């Protein structure tokens, strides 16, 4: 549309310039008068002004631009022929306008149509020459012989034909260039669409070359693995997905049998040291010639799903424990209380330094230990409802670390460092339960550093209106086997406790709609990160994305943690 408008306006400007130059030409001086205006160019200009209005009218009425452009060029050729006849016919200086029209038509028309304009110009110019030679129409130029007329017409026919062929060639190249540009644009749009589709897929997608080197890595893959596309480009796929060679072999065997490609699961290690459980499938990538050019691996993050399954199993076990917990505690505590009372009576009548007194002391300590186990068991199986209010996390940590510094378990070789913001950081929580969480985790960290070390506690704001609490030690770390049993009740404890401490911690964090992440390497210490919402919403499932876990501890201080023995 814009090109056609430019053609219409440009034509009018060219005709106006021809009128001015003709005016100067015929006046023979710069002293121009209206009487010197040449009649032919002036009429052409007047007709062109009227035709310009007509062209713009048709441009608004019809969207078919091709026929309008052809009609305009044909009209131009007829008007040029008339102008030439009016300004000296075979000797007119305006004969070269044919060449201008033929050349300009190559910009708007295809090669065949451009040649058609050249042939129309040849036909009209030749017809004018024949009509003048046979005196059918009166010539306006100097009279010439028939031989001279044939020479002039033949010369211009050859010139028009050569210009037409060159213009057609130019039009062909222009058309090819436009088609190439259009094809390139379409290819770029298609490629951008495919890239947007790949990047919008919420499953991880990886492609490799024949050597197994990673080639493409979409956004979901980067979010799941923690690696950026630029960082992982060129990696062997085996470095990212362990045991994928076995998966490739099983996939090839399944495809050879005509079966659907199987699904596999494995653990990935993120750059931060977290373990992510993924489910993936592998297919061959083929070129347009149906030749194998690499692999396509699609995968999803199953960490949440597997964690939910484990949470369901834990809840099932907890429900079963809860059903028998109250009765079991009652049945154990009744004879335990009677035994303790009887021992206290016997102890009062027994000499202090006797063997019997020592044995009775052992019985009293073990009964207290048994009572502590029952109390922790009930706290785990039937946790008390929290008294939620706005709690300053920094204040809770300061109170806990102050008590920990005066604990007999702390040695001179232990260092406790706090990184707390100056401003209060509040969450909606039960203060006593939050203290119990910090106390249990801090004691675990101390017990994991028997030869001394550094315990660091950090508090910072996290995304989505959450507060992050990190407890980091430089202790012995955990093994992968210990990771699998994290938060399980009655697991092996290296601190001499019952193994229920972390299970209670897990239950409290879950009740606070929080999440817990544990990162540990054997011999390199452990970092436990807790995230709590600043405002209590719907209950969220705690997440424990773990490499290794820490050991448990004995019972906390009842007065400090506000834990009531049952």
C-alpha positions in Angstrom: 0.0 0.0 0.0 2.7 2.5 1.0 4.8 1.7 -2.2 1.8 2.4 -4.4 1.1 5.7 -2.7 4.8 6.6 -3.1 4.5 5.7 -6.9 1.4 8.0 -7.3 3.0 10.9 -5.5 6.4 10.4 -7.2 4.8 10.4 -10.6 3.1 13.7 -9.9 6.4 15.2 -8.8 8.3 14.0 -11.9 5.6 15.4 -14.2 5.8 18.8 -12.4 9.5 18.8 -12.8 9.1 18.0 -16.6 6.6 20.9 -16.8 9.1 23.3 -15.2 12.0 22.1 -17.4 9.9 22.3 -20.5 8.8 25.8 -19.5 12.5 26.9 -19.2 13.4 25.0 -22.4 10.7 26.7 -24.6 11.2 30.2 -23.1 14.9 30.2 -24.0 15.6 32.3 -20.9 15.0 32.6 -17.2 12.4 35.4 -17.7 9.4 33.0 -17.6 5.9 34.0 -18.7 2.7 32.1 -18.7 2.6 32.3 -22.5 5.8 30.3 -22.6 4.3 27.3 -20.8 4.4 24.3 -23.3 1.0 23.1 -24.1 1.8 19.3 -24.1 3.5 19.0 -20.7 0.9 21.3 -19.2 -1.9 19.1 -20.4 -0.1 16.0 -19.2 0.4 17.7 -15.8 -3.3 18.6 -15.6 -4.4 15.1 -16.6 -2.0 13.6 -14.0 -3.4 15.7 -11.2 -6.9 14.4 -12.1 -5.6 10.8 -12.4 -3.8 11.1 -9.0 -7.1 11.7 -7.4 -8.6 8.7 -9.3 -5.7 6.5 -8.2 -6.1 7.4 -4.6 -9.9 6.8 -4.8 -9.3 3.3 -6.3 -6.7 2.7 -3.6 -9.3 3.1 -1.0 -12.0 1.1 -2.8 -10.0 -1.9 -3.8 -7.3 -4.0 -2.0 -6.1 -5.6 -5.2 -3.0 -3.5 -5.8 -1.5 -5.5 -8.7 -4.1 -4.6 -11.3 -4.0 -0.9 -10.1 -0.3 -0.7 -10.6 -0.5 -2.3 -14.1 -3.3 0.1 -15.1 -1.2 3.1 -13.9 1.8 2.1 -15.9 -0.3 1.4 -19.0 -1.9 4.8 -18.6 1.6 6.4 -18.3 2.7 4.7 -21.5 -0.4 6.1 -23.4 0.1 9.6 -22.0 3.9 9.5 -22.9 3.0 8.5 -26.4 0.5 11.4 -26.7 3.1 13.8 -25.2 5.7 12.6 -27.7 3.3 13.1 -30.6 2.5 16.7 -29.3 6.2 17.6 -28.8 7.9 16.6 -32.1 6.9 12.9 -32.6 10.1 11.1 -33.7 12.3 14.0 -32.7 10.6 14.6 -29.3 13.0 14.9 -26.3 10.4 13.0 -24.2 11.0 9.6 -25.9 13.3 8.6 -23.1 10.3 8.6 -20.7 9.5 5.1 -22.1 12.7 3.9 -20.6 11.9 5.5 -17.3 8.5 3.8 -17.1 9.9 0.4 -18.1 12.7 0.7 -15.5 10.3 1.8 -12.7 7.8 -1.0 -13.5 10.5 -3.6 -12.6 10.2 -2.3 -9.0 6.5 -3.1 -8.8 5.9 -5.8 -11.3 7.1 -9.3 -11.9 9.5 -10.1 -14.9 6.7 -11.1 -17.3 4.7 -7.9 -16.6 7.8 -5.8 -16.9 8.5 -7.2 -20.4 4.8 -6.6 -21.2 5.3 -2.9 -20.5 8.3 -2.8 -22.8 6.4 -4.5 -25.6 3.4 -2.0 -25.1 5.9 0.9 -25.4 7.4 -0.6 -28.5 4.0 -1.2 -30.1 2.6 2.3 -29.4 5.8 4.1 -30.5 6.0 2.0 -33.7 2.3 2.6 -34.3 2.8 6.3 -34.0 5.7 6.2 -36.5 3.7 4.2 -39.0 0.6 6.5 -38.7 2.8 9.6 -39.2 4.7 8.0 -42.2 1.5 7.2 -44.0 0.0 10.7 -43.2 -2.9 9.1 -41.2 -2.1 11.6 -38.4 -0.2 14.8 -38.7 3.3 14.9 -37.4 4.4 17.8 -35.2 8.1 17.5 -35.8 10.4 18.0 -38.8 9.5 15.9 -41.7 11.8 12.9 -42.3 12.1 10.4 -45.0 10.7 6.9 -44.7 14.2 5.4 -44.4 15.0 7.9 -41.6 11.7 7.1 -39.8 12.5 3.3 -40.0 16.0 3.9 -38.6 14.7 6.0 -35.7 11.9 3.6 -34.8 14.2 0.5 -35.1 16.8 2.1 -32.9 14.3 2.9 -30.2 12.7 -0.5 -30.5 16.0 -2.2 -29.8 16.7 0.2 -26.9 13.2 -0.4 -25.4 13.7 -4.2 -25.8 17.2 -4.2 -24.1 15.9 -2.0 -21.3 12.9 -4.3 -20.9 15.1 -7.4 -20.7 17.4 -5.8 -18.1 14.4 -4.5 -16.1 12.8 -8.0 -16.2 16.1 -9.4 -14.9 16.2 -6.8 -12.2 12.5 -7.6 -11.3 13.4 -11.3 -11.2 16.2 -10.7 -8.7 14.0 -8.4 -6.7 11.2 -11.0 -6.6 13.7 -13.7 -5.6 15.1 -11.4 -2.9 11.7 -10.7 -1.5 10.8 -14.4 -1.5 14.1 -15.1 0.2 13.5 -12.4 2.8 9.9 -13.7 3.3 11.2 -17.3 3.6 13.9 -16.1 6.1 11.3 -14.2 8.1 9.0 -17.2 8.1 11.9 -19.5 9.2 12.9 -17.1 11.9 9.3 -16.9 13.1 9.0 -20.7 13.1 12.2 -21.1 14.9 11.2 -18.4 17.5 7.9 -20.3 17.9 9.6 -23.6 18.4 12.0 -22.0 20.9 9.1 -20.4 22.8 7.3 -23.8 22.9 10.4 -25.6 24.2 11.0 -22.9 26.8 7.4 -22.9 27.9 7.3 -26.7 28.5 7.3 -27.3 32.2 9.2 -30.6 31.8 12.9 -30.5 31.5 14.1 -31.1 27.9 17.7 -31.8 26.9 19.1 -32.6 23.4 22.6 -34.0 22.8 24.7 -34.7 19.7 25.9 -38.1 18.6 28.8 -37.9 21.1 26.4 -37.4 24.0 27.4 -33.7 24.5 24.6 -31.5 25.8 23.4 -29.2 23.0 20.1 -27.6 24.2 18.8 -27.1 27.7 15.4 -25.5 28.3 14.3 -23.2 31.1 12.5 -26.0 33.1 15.7 -28.1 32.9 17.7 -25.2 34.4 15.1 -24.7 37.1 15.1 -28.4 38.1 18.9 -29.1 37.9 20.1 -25.7 39.1 22.5 -25.4 36.1 22.2 -22.7 33.5 22.1 -23.6 29.8 25.4 -21.7 29.2 27.1 -23.4 32.1 26.1 -27.0 31.1 26.5 -26.6 27.3 28.9 -29.2 26.0 28.8 -31.4 29.1 28.6 -35.2 28.6 25.1 -36.2 29.5 26.6 -38.9 31.8 28.0 -36.2 34.0 24.5 -34.9 34.6 22.4 -38.0 34.7 24.2 -41.0 36.3 23.7 -44.5 34.9 22.1 -43.2 31.7 24.0 -45.7 29.6 22.0 -48.5 31.1 18.8 -46.5 30.4 19.9 -46.1 26.8 20.5 -49.8 26.4 17.1 -50.7 27.9 15.4 -48.1 25.6 17.0 -49.5 22.5 15.9 -53.0 23.4 12.3 -51.8 24.0 12.3 -50.0 20.7 13.6 -53.0 18.9 10.7 -55.0 20.3 8.3 -52.3 19.3 7.4 -51.4 22.8 7.1 -47.9 24.4 10.2 -46.4 25.8 10.5 -47.1 29.5 10.7 -44.5 32.2 13.6 -44.3 34.6 14.3 -42.5 37.9 17.6 -41.3 39.4 19.0 -38.7 41.7 20.6 -35.5 40.4 23.0 -33.4 42.5 22.4 -29.6 42.2 25.3 -27.1 42.3 24.2 -26.2 45.9 24.6 -29.9 46.9 20.9 -30.8 47.1 19.6 -34.1 45.7 16.7 -33.9 43.2 14.8 -37.0 42.3 13.8 -37.0 38.6 11.9 -39.3 36.3 13.1 -39.3 32.7 12.8 -41.0 29.3 15.2 -41.1 26.4 14.4 -41.1 22.7 16.6 -40.8 19.6 16.8 -37.5 17.7 16.7 -37.9 13.9 17.6 -35.5 11.1 15.5 -34.7 8.1 17.2 -37.6 6.3 16.0 -39.9 9.1 19.6 -40.4 10.4 20.3 -40.5 14.1 21.7 -37.2 15.1 21.6 -37.3 18.9 19.3 -37.9 21.9 16.3 -36.2 23.4 15.9 -36.5 27.2 12.7 -35.3 28.9 12.4 -35.4 32.6 10.3 -34.1 35.5 11.1 -33.3 39.1 9.7 -36.0 41.3 11.2 -34.8 44.5 7.9 -33.3 45.7 5.9 -36.3 44.7 8.3 -38.8 46.4 8.4 -36.6 49.4 4.6 -36.4 49.5 4.5 -40.2 49.3 7.0 -40.5 52.1 4.9 -38.0 54.1 1.8 -40.1 53.6 3.6 -43.2 54.7 4.9 -41.3 57.7 1.4 -40.1 58.5 0.1 -43.7 58.3 2.7 -44.8 60.7 2.0 -41.9 62.9 -1.7 -42.7 62.9 -1.0 -46.2 63.9 1.4 -45.1 66.6 -1.2 -42.6 67.9 -3.9 -45.2 68.3 -1.8 -47.3 70.6 0.3 -44.5 72.1 -2.0 -43.3 74.9 -2.8 -46.8 76.1 0.8 -47.9 75.8 2.0 -44.9 77.8 -0.6 -45.5 80.5 0.3 -49.2 80.8 4.0 -48.5 81.0 3.8 -45.5 83.4 1.6 -47.2 86.0 4.0 -50.0 86.8 6.9 -47.6 86.2 5.5 -45.3 88.9 5.0 -48.2 91.3 8.5 -49.4 90.7 9.9 -45.9 91.2 8.0 -45.5 94.5 9.1 -48.9 95.8 12.8 -48.1 94.9 12.6 -44.7 96.7 11.2 -46.5 99.9 14.0 -49.1 99.7 16.6 -46.5 99.0 15.7 -44.6 102.1 16.5 -47.7 104.2 19.7 -48.6 102.4 23.2 -47.4 103.4 24.5 -44.7 101.0 27.8 -46.4 100.2 26.4 -49.9 99.7 26.2 -51.8 96.4 22.4 -51.9 96.8 22.3 -48.1 96.8 24.3 -48.0 93.6 21.9 -50.5 91.9 18.9 -48.5 93.1 20.4 -45.4 91.6 20.8 -47.1 88.3 17.2 -48.2 88.5 16.1 -44.6 89.2 18.1 -43.2 86.3 16.8 -45.8 83.9 13.2 -45.2 85.0 13.7 -41.5 84.4 15.2 -42.3 80.9 12.2 -44.6 80.2 9.8 -41.8 81.2 11.7 -39.4 79.0 11.3 -41.8 76.0 7.6 -42.1 76.7 7.2 -38.3 76.9 9.1 -37.7 73.6 7.1 -40.5 72.0 3.8 -38.8 73.0 5.1 -35.5 71.8 5.8 -37.1 68.4 2.6 -39.2 68.1 0.2 -36.6 69.7 1.8 -33.2 69.3 0.1 -30.5 71.3 -1.6 -27.7 69.4 0.5 -24.6 69.2 -0.3 -21.2 70.7 0.5 -19.1 67.6 1.4 -15.4 67.9 3.9 -13.0 66.4 7.4 -14.2 67.5 10.7 -12.4 66.9 12.9 -15.2 65.5 16.1 -13.3 66.4 15.0 -13.1 70.0 14.2 -16.8 70.1 17.7 -17.6 68.7 19.4 -15.3 71.1 17.7 -17.0 74.1 18.5 -20.5 72.8 22.2 -19.8 72.1 22.6 -18.0 75.5 21.3 -21.2 77.2 23.4 -23.3 74.9 26.6 -21.4 75.9 25.9 -22.3 79.5 25.2 -25.9 78.8 27.7 -28.5 80.1 27.8 -30.1 76.6 29.6 -27.0 75.2 33.4 -27.1 75.3 36.0 -24.4 75.0 36.7 -25.5 71.5 33.2 -24.9 70.4 32.4 -21.5 68.8 28.9 -20.2 68.4 28.4 -17.4 65.8 25.1 -15.5 65.2 24.3 -13.6 62.0 21.1 -11.8 62.9 19.6 -8.7 61.4 19.3 -5.6 63.7 15.6 -5.2 63.0 13.1 -7.8 64.4 12.1 -10.6 62.1 8.7 -11.8 63.1 6.8 -15.0 62.1 3.5 -16.4 63.2 4.6 -19.3 65.4 4.4 -20.9 68.8 7.4 -19.5 70.7 8.1 -22.6 72.9 7.9 -25.0 69.9 10.2 -22.7 67.9 12.6 -22.7 70.7 12.4 -26.5 70.9 13.3 -26.7 67.1 16.3 -24.4 67.5 17.4 -26.2 70.7 17.2 -29.7 69.2 19.0 -28.7 66.0 21.7 -26.7 67.8 22.4 -29.6 70.2 22.6 -32.0 67.3 25.2 -29.7 65.7 27.2 -29.5 69.0 27.2 -33.3 69.3 28.4 -33.7 65.7 31.5 -31.7 66.7 33.0 -33.8 69.5 36.5 -32.2 69.0 35.1 -28.7 68.8 34.1 -26.6 65.8 32.0 -23.7 64.7 28.2 -23.4 65.0 26.7 -20.7 62.8 23.1 -19.5 63.0 21.8 -17.2 60.3 18.4 -15.4 59.9 17.5 -13.7 56.6 14.4 -12.7 54.6 13.5 -15.2 51.9 11.2 -14.9 48.9 7.4 -15.1 49.1 7.2 -13.5 52.5 9.2 -16.2 54.2 11.9 -16.2 56.8 15.0 -18.5 56.4 16.8 -19.9 59.5 20.1 -21.6 58.7 22.0 -23.7 61.3 25.5 -24.7 60.0 28.2 -26.7 61.8 31.7 -27.9 60.9 31.2 -31.4 62.3 31.5 -34.9 61.0 28.6 -34.7 58.5 26.3 -37.5 57.5 26.4 -40.6 55.2 23.7 -41.2 52.5 22.3 -44.0 54.6 21.6 -41.6 57.5 19.9 -39.3 55.0 17.3 -41.9 54.2 16.3 -42.2 57.9 16.2 -38.5 58.6 13.1 -37.5 60.7 12.3 -41.2 61.3 11.5 -42.0 64.9 13.9 -44.2 66.9 16.7 -44.0 64.4 20.3 -44.4 65.5 21.5 -41.4 67.4 25.1 -40.5 68.0 24.2 -38.2 70.9 22.9 -40.8 73.2 19.3 -39.7 72.8 16.1 -41.5 71.9 16.2 -40.7 68.1 12.9 -38.8 68.4 14.3 -35.2 68.4 14.4 -34.6 64.7 11.1 -36.4 64.3 9.5 -33.9 66.7 11.3 -31.1 64.9 9.8 -32.3 61.6 6.3 -32.4 63.1 6.6 -28.9 64.5 7.8 -27.4 61.3 5.0 -29.1 59.4 2.5 -27.7 61.9 4.0 -24.2 61.2 3.5 -24.6 57.4 7.3 -24.6 57.0 9.9 -26.4 55.0 13.2 -27.9 56.0 16.3 -28.5 53.8 19.3 -30.4 54.9 22.7 -30.3 53.2 25.6 -32.4 54.5 28.7 -34.0 53.3 30.7 -36.6 55.3 33.6 -34.9 57.0 32.4 -31.4 55.8 29.7 -30.6 58.3 25.9 -30.1 58.0 23.7 -27.1 57.1 20.0 -27.3 58.0 17.8 -24.6 56.5 14.3 -23.9 57.8 11.8 -21.6 56.0 8.7 -20.3 57.8 6.0 -18.2 56.4 5.6 -14.7 58.0 1.9 -15.2 57.9 0.2 -18.5 58.6 -1.7 -19.8 55.6 -2.8 -23.3 54.6 -0.7 -26.1 55.9 2.2 -26.9 53.6 4.1 -30.1 53.5 7.7 -29.7 54.8 10.3 -30.4 52.2 13.5 -32.2 53.1 15.8 -32.1 50.2 18.7 -33.8 51.8 22.1 -35.3 51.1 22.8 -36.5 54.6 21.3 -35.9 58.0 22.5 -35.3 61.5 22.2 -37.4 64.6 19.6 -36.9 67.3 19.9 -35.8 70.9 18.5 -36.5 74.3 15.6 -34.8 75.9 15.6 -31.0 76.0 15.4 -28.9 79.1 11.7 -29.0 80.2 11.7 -25.5 81.8 13.2 -23.8 78.7 11.2 -25.7 76.1 8.0 -25.7 78.0 7.6 -29.5 77.4 5.3 -31.2 79.9 6.0 -34.8 80.8 3.0 -37.0 80.4 
